[in-house]
């Protein structure tokens, strides 16, 4: 085997490089050892209570989402609508992200 054929048959790993805004990258072999969710516990516990509330002489507005309300929205927009008073609103979101080649 010649030196040229020897070097082309070997898999050379590129050194880590900085990815702007993300930090250093790792090679595919190291990344393959990780599995999404392996070390993540996805648990949410929301324990809200509304009790003994009293609301008097209140005027509520309309609860409306109109056309174009989400125009230009990006990411994971959360929408919470409240239809009255003395209401407990709890919101939680779990986002699992999976990157694949």
N, C-alpha and C positions, 0 to 999 in steps of 0.2 A: 504494500500500500504506500502511495506517495504522500508526501507532506500535504499536498493540495487536497487529495481525496480524504485524508484523515481529518483535516479541519472542517471540510464541508459536511461530513457525516455527524459531527458533534453538534449538540444543541447548546448554543451559547446564550447565557442569560444576561440581558441588558441590566446595567446598574440602575438602582432606583433613581427616578428623576422627580423634581418638584413639579407638581401640577398646580397652577395658579389657583389659589383659593381653597385647595383641598389638601395640600401638604405632599409628602413624599409618596410615590407609588410603590407597589410591591409587585414582584413577578407573578406570573400565572400559576406556577407550581405552589408558591406559598399561599396565594389566594384560594386555590382549590381545596386547601385544608380547612377553610372556614365555611360554615354553613349558616345561612341567615336564620335567625331565631334560636340557634343552638344555646346561647347563653342569655336569652331574653325571656323574661316571664311577663306575659301580657295579661295583666290583671288591673281592672279598674273597680273601685268601690266608691260609689256615690251614696252617701247617707244623709240626705237632707230631710228636714222636717218642717212642715208648716202647721202650726196649731194656734188656736185661740186668737186668730186675726179678726179684726173688725175694720171695715172700710165704710165710711159714710160720706155722702155729698161729693161723690167723685164723678167726673165726666171723662170718659175714655174716648180716644181718637180711633179712627179706622185702622184696621190691621190689614194692610194691603202691600203686596209686592207687585209693582207695576212693570209694564213692558220696558225692557232695557235696564232693569235694576242691576243685572249682573254683567252688563257690557264691559268688557275689558278686565273682568275678574281673572286673577291668576292664582296659582297655588292651590290651597285647599280652603276655599271660603266657607265659613260657618254662618248659618243663618238661624237666628233664634227669634221666634215671634212670641210676644206676650199678648194674650187676649184679655187680660184683666188686671186686677190689683190683688195683692196678697198672694202672689203666685211664686212658687219656688221654681227656679230654672237652673237645672244642672246640665252641663255639657262636657263630654269627654270624647276624645278621639284617639284611637290607636292607628298608626300608619306603619305598615310593613312595606319596605322598599326592597325590591329584588333587582339586582343588576345582572344582566346576562350578556355574553358576547354576541 
